[in-house]
């Protein structure tokens, strides 16, 4: 296999050079279920043909460039065929294939071109055009069908870019029809021998001896009656005979025929469409028992009789979890009902295949909630017992509208993981290695996991830091051209759609610093990806001034993608020197770390933000970087080495700022309980979200229906102490992938209805949001207490000792940390002041002696900060003589009696003094 680039112009020129007839043509095209794909080539010549110089190339999804291809070798006898098969096709294809090749990795919307020494000799489809899911005209379609070249066609279609009408040269047969493969009735060819006339069949008679459905199913995984012709009777429970259906119907046993063995199913799929049946029909069917990809069915149906109509069949109630997924084998083909609340745990195939995985609860990656090894594997084993796949029963891809939710999926009418359904009724079947239910009653989903418009900000916080994987944001040449790029948007149209969603998400975060992953690694120039994104942010969010950290290199590391830092320049400023390292283990696989320090413009808080993107879990390495079966996937060792090296690098303060407040954000490609995250914690960088939540149930990513956090914020103890809130904003992981910016596999209508410029499905990773309350650092001047100037108090002369004159007015800017603990007073010993600042009479006050007292007072706090001396005036009020006399008059009687009582004591005192 090789790849080369052939432009439409080159194909046109090549087609003009092609001969009027070709010795080798494409004679059969199989686009069947699963991997049942094959191409048959036919030698028109009367002599042996050398295949040297012939190449078959695949042009996928409207591409004008060849993808997978195969160079043919050897020779081909006259009037014979050469078959190229998918490596994983059915045995019936592989048994007669001449070779296998990835050129057969096509769908109904992909084109094939056969060339001889670069000259087009035949083609199938239209290069450079994506028809949606198939080319279809005149009753002939290219998806899920077998097509055979008409006998009258003996020359190739040499204009591969011309409009393609498959009915012009091709005849259509049902999906997975292989019986004509290997022979062709074209010029000089030999048509398959006609089937002999069948023997007359005896008409079916209802309610006579028959084979029980339970006997057909048997108690094991496969039927004990495979390849046996049987007659069965049952009630039709589900009808999928229509266009794009399963080409058959399901039946269940008559009530009188149900056996007592719980291991034998009472349902069966009948692969037959020639006689129309309806739900409730009592039918008798004659056919051959078959195991189709491990699913028991009745195929090669020769007769069917409708014995009655309008009969009801009740559903068998089952529930999750099971003891084992294999328990569902006992219900294969049966009508069942799950009368329980089930949670959507996987919607990845919703848009393309009409599939939704349901489970008893949200399912987690084993290593998100358990330690790698036996504990994590036990979590996954339990997951398998809790789930089942809901399948719309259609073979069509990219249905418009989708089957779920009600009224069809759209950008506004989503179906998120975490949403629920309270009951499911349908038939159980097995295909593509998975048990599934084809519903017979439309399920009603409930938006239990509603979208959050924007991440709520803590009222305590004054700083916000975020992490966001922007899913291959590549901007072409930065001037509207340069598409397609190696990743991301395939066209300017797609870039506009992608950028709008990313800008909507980032601006809604209102984060002061954002660490980005998966942005194009093309430097920091005017037309770089980071410059384009920041420009777009500033255009959309005029209330803020976004900027990016320039690391002053043309590229960070060697990968096509990199990490980046953007910030709101109206909220924070850069301090120190932006730093990167490409030392091992960041020279390959793990992306190069970056870091920069910032200072809050409002609080002067200084902190360092670093961004990581560690090696992904795919395409295993050797030894400890292989998948060891402990739940951590591939490359765990090198990710763990990166955790150690990253921590050491940050501990060395690479920005030159000696501040302990450090936070590392990014896509670690490791779930919460895996070795790299635990290594970071061991080195002093704590998982912020888990620390605040007290568990590891938060998630930022969904893979194969399992939630987990690949994206983390890891902080030093000093910074963690200032975090007041932390969360994953679930705008991506919960949403169906079909709601993203891409236009592939979508009709013109879907490109509109499935897309909105809002943040939802802007990426495949959720942002991590961290809210911080700054530690306000005051200067000594700002911490020092202040006594209010020009304070004046008054007190009457003769006032009693300890009388409170008044409260001194003062301010304490740092009272929570260093409160005022006392006052110093000079200028008079007649006035004192307590710890609360109350002025108190300390000795006799006499207006005639002193009518004004001027004091100098200072306040002292617990940090020994002393205020400036402040003058305070105490005015002594004169008390009039008549007021004093009145007081004496009022007390004269009492004084007389007191004098009489004390007289003897006076005599006694005089006597004792002698």
C-alpha positions in Angstrom: 0.0 0.0 0.0 1.2 3.5 -0.7 -0.2 7.0 -0.7 0.2 9.6 -3.4 -1.6 12.8 -4.4 -3.6 12.8 -7.7 -5.5 15.9 -8.4 -8.8 16.0 -10.2 -7.1 17.8 -13.1 -4.5 14.9 -13.3 -7.4 12.4 -13.3 -9.1 14.2 -16.2 -5.8 14.3 -18.2 -5.3 10.6 -17.4 -8.8 9.8 -18.6 -8.2 11.6 -21.9 -5.2 9.3 -22.4 -7.2 6.1 -21.7 -7.9 3.7 -24.5 -11.4 3.3 -25.9 -11.7 -0.1 -24.3 -9.8 -1.6 -21.4 -8.7 -5.2 -20.8 -9.3 -4.9 -17.0 -12.6 -3.5 -15.5 -14.3 -3.4 -12.1 -17.0 -6.1 -12.4 -18.4 -6.4 -8.9 -18.6 -4.2 -5.8 -19.7 -5.5 -2.4 -20.5 -3.0 0.3 -22.0 -5.3 2.9 -22.4 -5.4 6.6 -19.5 -4.9 9.0 -16.3 -5.7 7.0 -17.9 -7.5 4.2 -16.3 -5.4 1.4 -14.8 -6.8 -1.8 -13.9 -5.6 -5.3 -14.0 -8.0 -8.3 -11.8 -7.2 -11.4 -12.4 -8.9 -14.7 -10.1 -9.6 -17.6 -12.0 -8.8 -20.8 -9.2 -9.9 -23.1 -9.0 -13.3 -24.9 -5.4 -13.7 -23.7 -3.7 -13.7 -20.3 -3.2 -10.2 -18.8 -0.3 -9.0 -16.8 -1.4 -7.0 -13.8 1.9 -5.2 -13.5 1.3 -1.4 -13.6 -2.3 -1.6 -12.5 -3.3 0.3 -9.3 -6.7 0.4 -7.5 -7.0 3.6 -5.3 -9.5 4.7 -2.8 -10.8 8.3 -2.6 -12.7 8.8 0.7 -15.4 11.3 1.8 -15.2 13.4 -1.3 -11.4 13.7 -1.2 -9.5 14.5 -4.4 -6.4 12.8 -3.1 -5.9 9.0 -3.1 -5.9 7.3 0.3 -5.4 3.6 0.6 -4.3 1.8 -2.6 -3.0 -1.5 -3.9 -0.5 -2.2 -6.7 -1.5 -5.3 -8.5 1.0 -8.0 -9.4 1.1 -11.3 -11.3 -1.1 -12.3 -14.2 -4.8 -12.9 -14.9 -6.1 -15.5 -17.3 -8.5 -14.5 -20.1 -12.1 -14.0 -19.1 -11.4 -14.6 -15.4 -11.7 -12.5 -12.2 -9.4 -11.2 -9.6 -10.9 -10.6 -6.1 -9.6 -8.0 -3.6 -11.2 -8.5 -0.2 -11.3 -6.7 3.2 -9.0 -8.6 5.5 -11.8 -9.1 8.0 -14.6 -10.0 5.5 -16.8 -13.1 5.9 -15.3 -16.5 5.2 -17.5 -16.8 2.1 -15.5 -13.9 0.6 -12.1 -14.7 2.0 -12.3 -18.3 0.7 -12.3 -17.1 -2.9 -10.3 -13.9 -2.6 -7.1 -13.5 -4.5 -5.7 -10.9 -2.0 -6.7 -8.7 0.9 -6.1 -5.0 1.1 -7.0 -1.8 3.0 -8.2 -0.3 -0.3 -11.5 -2.0 0.7 -11.9 0.2 3.7 -14.7 2.1 2.0 -18.3 3.0 2.6 -21.0 3.8 0.1 -19.9 7.4 -0.3 -16.3 6.6 -1.3 -14.9 6.5 -4.9 -12.5 3.9 -6.5 -10.2 4.5 -9.4 -8.4 1.8 -11.4 -5.3 3.0 -13.3 -2.7 1.5 -15.6 0.6 3.3 -15.4 -1.2 6.3 -14.1 -3.9 6.3 -16.8 -7.5 5.9 -15.6 -9.0 2.7 -17.1 -12.1 2.4 -14.9 -13.7 4.1 -11.9 -16.6 3.8 -9.5 -18.1 6.8 -7.9 -17.2 10.5 -8.5 -13.8 11.7 -7.2 -13.9 15.0 -5.4 -17.6 14.7 -4.4 -19.1 13.5 -1.1 -22.7 12.4 -1.9 -23.6 12.1 1.8 -23.9 8.4 2.6 -24.2 7.0 -0.9 -24.7 7.5 -4.6 -28.3 6.5 -5.4 -30.3 6.8 -8.6 -32.6 4.7 -10.7 -33.1 2.2 -7.8 -29.4 1.4 -7.5 -27.5 2.6 -4.4 -23.9 2.2 -3.4 -24.4 1.7 0.4 -25.2 -1.7 2.0 -25.6 -3.4 -1.4 -23.9 -5.7 -3.8 -23.5 -4.2 -7.3 -22.6 -6.2 -10.4 -21.5 -4.6 -13.7 -24.1 -5.1 -16.4 -23.2 -7.7 -19.0 -23.4 -5.1 -21.7 -20.5 -3.0 -20.2 -17.2 -4.2 -21.6 -15.2 -1.0 -21.2 -14.1 1.1 -18.2 -15.6 4.4 -17.0 -12.5 6.5 -17.6 -13.8 9.9 -16.4 -13.6 9.5 -12.7 -14.7 13.1 -11.9 -17.9 12.9 -14.0 -21.3 12.7 -12.4 -21.9 9.1 -11.2 -25.2 7.4 -11.8 -24.8 3.8 -10.5 -27.9 2.6 -12.4 -26.2 3.4 -15.8 -23.8 0.4 -15.6 -24.7 -1.5 -12.5 -27.3 -3.9 -11.2 -28.2 -4.0 -7.5 -28.5 -7.0 -5.2 -29.3 -7.3 -1.5 -26.7 -6.6 1.2 -24.3 -9.5 1.8 -25.0 -11.2 -1.5 -21.8 -13.0 -2.4 -23.0 -15.8 -4.7 -21.9 -14.2 -7.9 -18.4 -13.2 -6.7 -15.7 -14.9 -8.8 -17.5 -15.0 -12.1 -18.7 -12.4 -14.6 -20.9 -12.6 -17.6 -19.3 -9.7 -19.5 -17.6 -9.9 -22.9 -16.2 -13.4 -23.2 -17.0 -14.3 -19.6 -19.1 -17.1 -18.2 -22.2 -16.3 -16.2 -22.9 -18.3 -13.1 -24.7 -21.5 -13.8 -28.4 -21.0 -13.3 -30.0 -22.6 -10.3 -32.1 -25.7 -11.2 -35.8 -25.3 -11.0 -36.9 -26.0 -7.5 -39.1 -29.0 -6.6 -42.7 -28.0 -6.0 -43.3 -27.3 -2.3 -46.0 -28.6 -0.1 -48.1 -25.7 1.2 -47.6 -25.0 4.9 -50.4 -26.1 7.2 -50.8 -24.1 10.4 -51.1 -25.7 13.8 -49.5 -29.0 12.7 -46.2 -30.5 13.8 -43.4 -28.0 13.9 -40.0 -27.3 15.4 -40.3 -25.2 18.6 -38.5 -21.9 18.6 -36.8 -22.9 21.8 -35.4 -26.0 20.1 -34.0 -23.8 17.3 -32.3 -21.5 19.8 -31.0 -24.3 22.1 -29.5 -23.7 25.5 -26.1 -22.6 24.2 -24.5 -19.8 22.3 -25.3 -21.4 18.9 -28.2 -23.3 17.6 -27.9 -27.1 17.6 -29.9 -27.2 14.4 -27.6 -25.0 12.1 -28.2 -25.8 8.4 -31.4 -27.7 9.2 -34.6 -27.0 7.3 -37.4 -26.4 9.9 -40.9 -25.2 10.2 -41.6 -22.9 13.1 -44.7 -21.0 14.3 -45.0 -17.8 16.3 -46.4 -14.3 16.8 -44.7 -11.4 15.0 -43.4 -9.1 17.7 -41.3 -6.7 15.7 -41.3 -5.9 12.0 -38.1 -4.6 10.3 -38.8 -5.5 6.7 -39.0 -1.9 5.5 -36.4 0.1 3.6 -33.1 0.4 5.5 -34.5 -2.1 8.0 -33.0 -5.4 9.1 -34.6 -7.2 6.2 -36.7 -9.4 8.4 -39.0 -9.7 11.5 -39.0 -11.2 14.9 -41.3 -13.9 16.2 -42.0 -15.3 19.7 -43.3 -18.7 20.6 -47.0 -19.4 20.9 -48.1 -19.5 24.6 -48.7 -23.3 24.3 -45.2 -23.9 23.0 -43.2 -22.1 25.7 -40.8 -24.6 27.4 -39.7 -24.7 31.0 -36.0 -24.3 30.3 -34.9 -20.7 31.2 -31.8 -21.0 29.1 -33.6 -21.4 25.8 -34.9 -18.3 24.1 -38.5 -18.1 22.9 -37.8 -15.6 20.2 -36.2 -15.8 16.7 -35.3 -13.5 13.8 -36.6 -14.4 10.4 -34.4 -13.0 7.6 -37.1 -12.6 4.9 -38.9 -9.6 3.1 -40.7 -11.2 0.2 -43.9 -11.6 2.2 -45.1 -8.7 4.1 -46.0 -9.4 7.7 -47.3 -7.2 10.6 -46.9 -7.2 14.3 -49.5 -9.5 15.8 -49.6 -11.9 12.9 -49.5 -15.6 13.7 -47.1 -17.0 11.1 -45.7 -20.4 10.1 -42.3 -20.2 8.4 -40.2 -22.8 6.6 -36.5 -22.0 6.4 -32.9 -23.0 7.3 -31.4 -22.4 10.7 -28.4 -20.2 10.4 -25.8 -18.5 12.7 -25.2 -15.1 11.2 -22.2 -13.6 13.0 -23.1 -15.6 16.1 -26.8 -14.6 16.0 -29.3 -17.4 15.5 -31.8 -16.7 12.7 -34.0 -18.4 10.2 -32.7 -17.8 6.7 -33.2 -19.1 3.1 -36.9 -18.9 3.8 -38.9 -21.0 1.3 -42.4 -20.5 2.5 -44.4 -18.4 4.9 -48.1 -18.6 5.9 -50.1 -16.2 7.9 -52.3 -18.2 10.2 -53.9 -15.4 12.0 -53.8 -11.6 12.8 -54.1 -9.2 15.7 -52.7 -11.6 18.3 -50.9 -10.0 21.3 -47.6 -11.1 22.6 -46.5 -10.0 26.0 -43.0 -8.8 26.7 -40.8 -10.6 29.2 -39.5 -8.4 32.0 -35.7 -8.4 32.5 -33.5 -6.0 34.5 -30.0 -4.8 34.8 -27.4 -5.6 36.2 -27.0 -9.1 35.0 -24.7 -11.8 36.4 -23.0 -11.7 33.0 -23.6 -10.3 29.5 -23.9 -13.9 28.4 -27.2 -14.1 30.3 -28.8 -12.2 27.4 -28.3 -15.2 25.1 -31.4 -16.7 26.8 -33.4 -13.8 25.5 -32.0 -13.6 22.0 -34.9 -12.7 19.6 -37.4 -12.2 22.4 -39.6 -9.2 23.1 -38.5 -7.9 26.5 -39.1 -4.9 28.7 -36.8 -3.2 31.1 -39.0 -1.4 33.6 -36.3 0.6 35.4 -34.5 3.9 35.1 -31.5 3.6 32.8 -28.8 6.2 32.2 -27.4 7.1 28.8 -23.7 6.2 29.2 -22.6 6.3 25.5 -24.0 8.3 22.6 -21.0 8.2 20.3 -22.8 6.2 17.6 -26.1 8.1 17.9 -25.7 10.3 14.8 -24.2 7.7 12.5 -25.7 4.4 13.6 -28.7 5.3 15.7 -27.1 3.6 18.7 -27.2 4.6 22.4 -25.7 2.6 25.3 -27.8 2.5 28.4 -26.8 1.4 31.9 -28.0 1.3 35.5 -25.8 4.3 36.3 -23.0 6.4 34.8 -20.1 3.9 34.1 -16.5 4.9 34.9 -13.2 3.9 33.6 -11.8 1.3 36.1 -8.7 3.4 36.8 -10.7 6.5 37.5 -12.2 5.1 40.7 -9.9 2.1 41.5 -6.2 1.4 41.6 -4.8 -0.2 38.4 -4.8 -4.0 38.3 -7.3 -6.3 39.9 -9.4 -3.5 41.5 -9.7 -1.5 38.2 -10.4 -4.7 36.2 -13.2 -5.6 38.6 -14.8 -2.3 38.0 -14.8 -2.9 34.3 -16.1 -6.5 34.7 -19.0 -5.1 36.7 -19.6 -2.4 34.1 -20.3 -5.1 31.5 -23.2 -6.5 33.6 -24.8 -3.1 33.9 -25.3 -2.1 30.2 -27.1 -2.8 27.0 -27.1 -1.1 23.6 -30.3 0.5 22.2 -30.3 0.2 18.4 -32.8 1.9 16.1 -33.1 -1.2 14.0 -32.0 0.6 10.8 -29.1 -0.3 8.6 -28.9 3.3 7.3 -26.1 5.5 8.4 -26.5 9.2 9.3 -30.2 9.0 9.4 -32.0 12.3 9.1 -33.7 12.7 11.5 -32.0 10.5 14.1 -34.2 8.1 16.0 -33.5 9.6 19.4 -34.4 11.8 21.2 -38.0 12.5 20.3 -38.4 15.0 17.5 -34.9 14.2 16.3 -31.4 15.2 17.5 -30.4 18.8 16.9 -27.9 21.3 18.3 -30.6 22.5 20.7 -32.4 19.1 21.2 -29.5 17.0 22.4 -29.2 13.6 24.1 -26.4 13.8 26.7 -24.7 11.0 28.7 -26.3 11.2 32.1 -29.8 11.7 30.7 -32.3 8.9 31.6 -35.1 6.8 30.3 -37.6 5.1 32.6 -38.5 2.1 30.5 -37.4 0.3 27.3 -39.3 -2.3 25.3 -38.0 -4.1 22.3 -36.4 -7.3 20.9 -33.0 -8.6 21.9 -30.5 -9.5 19.3 -26.8 -10.0 18.9 -24.6 -8.3 16.2 -21.1 -6.8 15.9 -20.2 -8.7 19.1 -22.7 -6.9 21.2 -26.2 -7.6 22.6 -28.6 -4.9 21.7 -32.3 -4.0 21.9 -34.3 -2.8 18.9 -37.1 -0.9 20.5 -40.7 -1.6 19.5 -41.9 1.4 21.6 -40.2 4.7 21.1 -38.2 5.4 24.3 -38.9 8.7 26.0 -35.7 10.3 27.3 -35.5 12.7 30.1 -32.9 15.6 30.1 -31.7 14.6 33.6 -28.2 16.0 32.9 -29.1 19.4 31.6 -26.5 21.7 30.0 -24.9 24.4 32.1 -24.7 27.7 30.2 -21.5 28.8 31.9 -19.3 27.7 34.8 -20.5 29.4 37.9 -17.8 31.5 39.6 -17.3 31.3 43.3 -18.2 34.6 45.1 -15.0 34.3 47.1 -12.7 34.0 44.1 -10.8 36.7 42.4 -8.7 34.5 40.0 -9.8 31.8 37.6 -7.4 29.3 35.9 -8.7 26.8 33.2 -7.4 23.9 31.1 -8.9 23.2 27.7 -8.0 20.7 25.0 -9.0 22.5 21.7 -9.0 19.3 19.6 -6.6 20.0 16.8 -7.1 23.7 16.2 -5.2 24.2 12.9 -5.8 27.5 11.0 -4.4 26.6 7.6 -2.0 29.3 6.4 -3.7 31.8 8.7 -5.1 33.8 5.8 -8.0 31.6 4.7 -6.1 29.1 2.7 -3.8 26.1 3.2 -6.5 23.5 3.7 -6.7 20.6 4.3 -4.1 20.5 7.0 -2.7 17.4 8.7 -5.2 17.7 11.5 -8.4 19.5 12.4 -10.6 21.4 10.0 -10.5 20.2 6.4 -11.6 23.5 4.9 -12.0 27.2 5.8 -15.7 26.5 6.2 -15.0 23.9 8.9 -12.4 26.2 10.6 -15.0 29.0 10.9 -17.4 26.5 12.5 -14.7 25.1 14.8 -13.4 28.5 15.8 -16.8 29.9 16.7 -17.4 27.0 19.1 -14.0 27.3 20.7 -14.3 31.1 21.1 -17.8 30.6 22.6 -16.5 28.1 25.2 -13.3 30.1 26.2 -15.1 33.4 26.5 -17.8 31.8 28.6 -15.2 30.5 31.0 -14.1 34.0 32.0 -10.8 32.6 33.0 -7.8 34.8 33.7 -5.3 32.2 32.4 -6.1 29.2 30.2 -3.8 26.4 29.4 -4.5 25.0 25.9 -3.7 21.6 24.4 -3.8 20.3 20.8 -3.2 23.6 19.1 -1.2 23.8 15.9 2.5 23.9 16.6 3.4 26.8 14.2 5.0 29.4 16.4 3.8 32.8 17.5 3.8 34.9 14.4 1.0 37.0 12.9 -0.7 34.1 11.1 0.0 31.4 13.7 -2.9 29.4 15.2 -2.5 30.9 18.6 -2.6 34.4 17.1 -5.7 33.6 15.2 -7.5 32.2 18.2 -6.6 35.2 20.4 -7.7 37.6 17.7 -11.0 35.8 17.4 -11.4 35.9 21.2 -10.8 39.7 21.3 -13.3 40.2 18.5 -16.0 38.3 20.3 -15.3 39.3 23.9 -14.7 43.0 23.8 -14.9 43.4 27.6 -11.6 41.6 27.9 -8.2 41.9 26.4 -6.8 38.4 25.6 -3.1 37.9 24.9 -0.9 34.8 24.5 2.5 33.9 26.0 5.2 34.1 23.3 7.9 31.5 23.9 10.1 33.1 21.2 10.6 29.9 19.2 9.3 28.8 15.8 8.1 25.6 17.2 7.8 24.0 20.6 9.2 20.5 20.3 8.7 18.4 17.2 5.1 17.3 17.4 2.4 18.7 15.0 0.5 19.9 18.0 1.6 21.8 21.1 0.4 23.4 24.4 -0.1 27.1 24.8 -1.0 29.8 27.4 -3.5 32.6 26.9 -4.5 35.2 29.5 -6.6 38.3 30.1 -4.1 41.1 30.0 -6.7 43.4 31.7 -6.6 41.0 34.7 -3.1 39.6 35.0 0.3 40.3 33.7 3.3 38.1 32.9 6.2 38.1 35.3 9.4 36.2 35.0 10.6 34.4 31.8 8.4 32.0 29.8 10.0 28.6 29.9 10.0 25.3 28.0 12.0 22.1 28.1 12.6 19.4 25.6 14.8 17.2 27.8 13.9 13.5 28.2 11.2 12.3 28.4 9.9 15.3 26.6 12.1 14.9 23.5 9.6 12.5 22.0 6.1 11.2 22.8 5.3 13.5 25.8 4.8 17.0 24.5 7.3 19.6 25.7 6.3 21.3 29.0 5.7 25.1 29.1 5.4 27.4 32.1 5.0 31.1 32.8 4.4 33.2 36.0 1.7 35.8 36.3 0.7 38.6 38.7 -2.9 39.6 39.5 -3.4 43.3 38.7 -5.9 43.7 41.5 -4.3 41.8 44.3 -0.6 41.4 43.3 -1.0 37.7 43.8 1.9 35.9 42.0 1.5 32.4 40.7 2.9 30.1 38.0 0.9 28.1 35.4 2.3 25.2 33.5 0.7 23.1 30.8 1.2 19.4 30.1 0.1 17.0 27.4 1.4 13.5 28.1 1.7 10.6 25.7 -1.6 9.1 24.6 -2.7 5.5 25.4 -2.8 4.2 21.8 -0.2 2.3 19.6 1.7 0.5 22.3 5.4 0.5 22.8 7.6 -2.3 24.1 8.0 -3.9 27.6 6.5 -1.7 30.3 5.1 0.7 27.6 2.9 -2.1 26.3 -0.6 -2.6 27.5 0.0 -4.6 30.7 -3.7 -5.4 31.2 -4.0 -3.3 34.4 -6.4 -0.7 33.0 -3.7 2.0 32.3 -3.3 1.2 28.6 -0.2 1.8 26.6 2.8 4.0 27.4 2.1 4.2 31.1 5.8 4.0 32.0 6.8 7.0 29.9 3.9 9.0 31.3 5.0 8.2 34.8 8.5 9.2 34.0 7.1 12.4 32.7 5.3 13.0 35.9 8.6 12.8 37.8 10.5 14.9 35.4 7.8 17.5 35.1 7.6 17.9 38.9 11.3 18.3 39.2 11.4 20.9 36.4 8.7 23.0 38.1 10.4 22.6 41.5 13.4 24.3 39.9 11.3 27.5 39.3 12.0 27.5 35.5 10.4 31.0 35.0 12.8 32.5 37.5 10.0 33.5 39.9 10.6 32.1 43.4 7.0 31.6 44.4 5.6 28.4 45.7 2.1 28.9 44.1 2.3 26.6 41.1 -0.5 24.9 39.2 0.0 22.4 36.4 -3.0 21.9 34.0 -3.4 19.8 31.0 -4.3 16.5 29.3 -2.3 13.9 31.2 -3.8 11.0 29.3 -4.1 9.3 32.7 -7.1 8.7 34.8 -7.3 9.8 38.4 -6.0 6.6 40.1 -3.3 5.8 37.5 0.5 5.9 38.2 1.3 9.3 36.7 -1.4 11.2 38.7 -0.3 9.4 41.9 3.4 10.2 41.1 2.5 13.9 40.7 0.8 13.7 44.1 3.9 12.0 45.6 6.0 14.9 44.3 3.7 17.5 45.9 1.3 18.3 43.1 -2.3 17.5 44.3 -5.3 16.7 42.1 -7.3 19.9 42.8 -10.8 18.6 41.7 -10.4 15.4 43.6 -9.1 17.2 46.7 -12.1 19.5 46.8 -14.7 16.8 45.9 -13.3 14.2 48.2 -13.6 11.6 45.5 -12.6 10.9 41.9 -16.1 10.9 40.3 -15.6 14.0 38.3 -14.8 13.5 34.6 -13.6 15.3 31.6 -13.7 12.6 28.9 -15.8 9.7 27.7 -14.3 6.7 25.9 -16.3 3.6 25.0 -19.1 4.6 27.3 -16.8 5.1 30.3 -16.3 8.4 32.0 -13.1 9.6 33.5 -10.7 12.5 33.9 -7.8 12.7 31.5 -7.6 16.4 32.1 -6.4 17.6 35.5 -5.3 20.6 37.5 -2.5 19.7 39.9 -1.4 22.3 42.5 1.2 22.8 45.1 0.1 22.8 48.7 0.4 26.6 49.0 -1.8 27.2 45.9 -4.2 24.5 46.8 -4.9 26.2 50.1 -6.2 29.2 48.1 -8.6 27.3 45.8 -12.2 27.9 46.7 -13.9 26.0 43.8 -12.9 23.5 41.2 -15.0 21.7 38.5 -15.1 20.1 35.1 -17.5 22.1 32.8 -19.3 19.3 30.9 -19.8 20.9 27.5 -18.1 18.2 25.5 -17.8 14.7 27.0 -21.5 14.4 27.5 -22.5 15.5 24.0 -22.9 13.4 20.9 -19.9 13.7 18.6 -22.2 14.4 15.7 -22.9 17.9 17.1 -19.3 19.0 16.4 -18.1 21.3 13.7 -17.4 18.7 11.0 -19.5 18.5 7.9 -18.6 14.9 6.9 -21.4 12.3 6.9 -24.0 15.1 7.2 -26.7 16.1 4.8 -27.0 19.8 3.9 -29.9 20.0 6.4 -27.9 18.3 9.1 -25.0 20.6 8.6 -27.4 23.3 9.8 -29.6 21.6 12.4 -26.8 19.7 14.1 -24.6 22.8 14.4 -24.6 25.8 16.7 -21.9 28.3 17.5 -22.3 27.7 21.2 -19.7 25.9 23.3 -21.3 22.4 23.2 -19.1 19.8 21.5 -16.5 22.4 20.8 -14.0 19.6 21.6 -14.0 16.1 22.9 -12.5 17.1 26.3 -14.2 19.1 29.0 -12.5 22.2 30.4 -11.2 22.1 34.0 -12.1 25.3 35.9 -10.2 26.4 39.1 -11.3 29.4 41.2 -8.8 31.0 43.6 -9.1 33.5 46.4 -5.9 35.5 46.4 -3.9 36.1 49.5 -3.9 39.9 49.8 -0.4 41.0 50.7 -0.4 44.5 52.3 2.7 46.7 52.6 3.6 47.7 56.2 2.0 51.1 55.6 -1.2 49.3 54.4 -1.3 47.1 57.5 -0.7 49.8 60.1 -3.7 51.0 62.1 -4.8 54.6 61.6 -6.3 56.9 64.3 -8.8 59.4 63.0 -7.5 63.0 63.2 -9.1 66.0 64.9 -11.1 64.0 67.5 -12.4 66.1 70.4 -14.2 64.8 73.6 -15.8 66.6 76.6 -16.4 65.6 80.2 -17.7 67.4 83.3 -15.4 68.4 86.0 -15.6 66.3 89.1 -16.7 63.2 87.0 -16.2 59.9 88.9 -13.0 57.9 88.4 -13.4 55.2 85.7 -16.1 57.2 83.9 -15.9 56.5 80.1 -15.4 59.7 78.2 -15.8 58.3 74.7 -14.7 55.8 72.1 -11.6 56.6 70.1 -12.2 56.4 66.3 -9.6 54.3 64.5 -9.3 51.9 61.5 -7.5 48.5 61.2 -7.0 47.5 57.5 -5.6 44.1 58.4 -7.8 43.2 61.4 -8.3 39.6 60.4 -4.6 38.9 60.5 -3.1 41.5 62.9 -5.8 43.2 65.0 -5.1 46.2 67.2 -4.2 45.0 70.7 -3.5 48.2 72.6 -2.9 52.0 72.7 -0.2 54.3 74.1 -1.3 57.6 75.6 0.9 60.5 76.6 0.2 64.1 77.7 -1.8 63.6 80.9 -2.1 61.1 83.7 -5.7 62.2 84.4 -7.0 60.3 81.3 -6.3 56.6 80.4 -7.3 54.4 77.5 -8.2 50.7 77.4 -7.5 48.0 74.8 -10.8 48.8 73.0 -9.9 52.4 72.6 -12.2 53.8 75.3 -11.0 57.1 76.9 -11.5 56.9 80.7 -11.3 59.3 83.7 -8.2 58.4 85.7 -8.1 61.1 88.4 -9.9 64.2 89.6 -10.8 66.8 86.9 -11.0 70.4 88.0 -12.1 73.0 85.5 -10.4 75.8 87.5 -7.1 74.0 87.4 -7.2 72.7 83.8 -10.0 73.1 81.3 -8.4 71.4 78.3 -6.3 68.3 78.1 -4.4 67.5 74.9 -3.3 63.9 74.5 -1.0 62.1 72.0 -2.3 58.6 71.2 -0.8 55.7 69.1 -2.4 52.3 68.3 -0.4 49.0 68.2 -1.5 45.8 66.4 -0.4 42.2 66.9 2.3 42.5 64.3 3.8 45.4 66.2 2.7 47.9 63.6 2.3 51.3 65.4 0.2 54.1 64.1 1.4 57.7 63.8 0.9 59.8 66.9 -2.4 61.6 66.8 -3.6 64.5 69.0 -6.9 64.1 70.8 -8.5 67.0 72.8 -10.5 66.5 76.0 -12.5 69.6 77.0 -13.3 69.9 80.8 -16.8 71.3 81.3 -17.3 73.7 84.3 -20.0 72.8 86.6 -21.9 75.9 88.1 -21.9 76.7 91.9 -25.7 76.6 92.2 -25.6 73.1 90.7 -23.1 72.2 93.4 -25.2 73.9 96.1 -28.4 72.2 95.0 -26.6 69.0 95.2 -25.5 70.0 98.8 -29.1 71.0 99.7 -30.5 67.8 98.5 -28.1 65.9 100.8 -28.2 68.2 104.0 -30.5 66.0 106.1 -28.4 62.9 105.3 -25.2 64.8 106.1 -26.6 65.9 109.5 -27.5 62.4 110.6 -24.1 61.1 109.2 -22.3 63.8 111.4 -24.1 62.7 114.5 -23.4 59.1 113.9 -19.7 59.7 113.3 -19.1 62.1 116.3 -18.3 59.3 118.8 -15.8 57.9 116.4 -14.2 61.3 116.1 -13.7 61.6 119.9 -12.3 58.1 119.9 -9.8 58.9 117.2 -8.7 62.0 119.2 -8.4 59.9 122.3 -6.3 57.3 120.6 -3.9 59.9 119.1 -3.0 61.1 122.6 
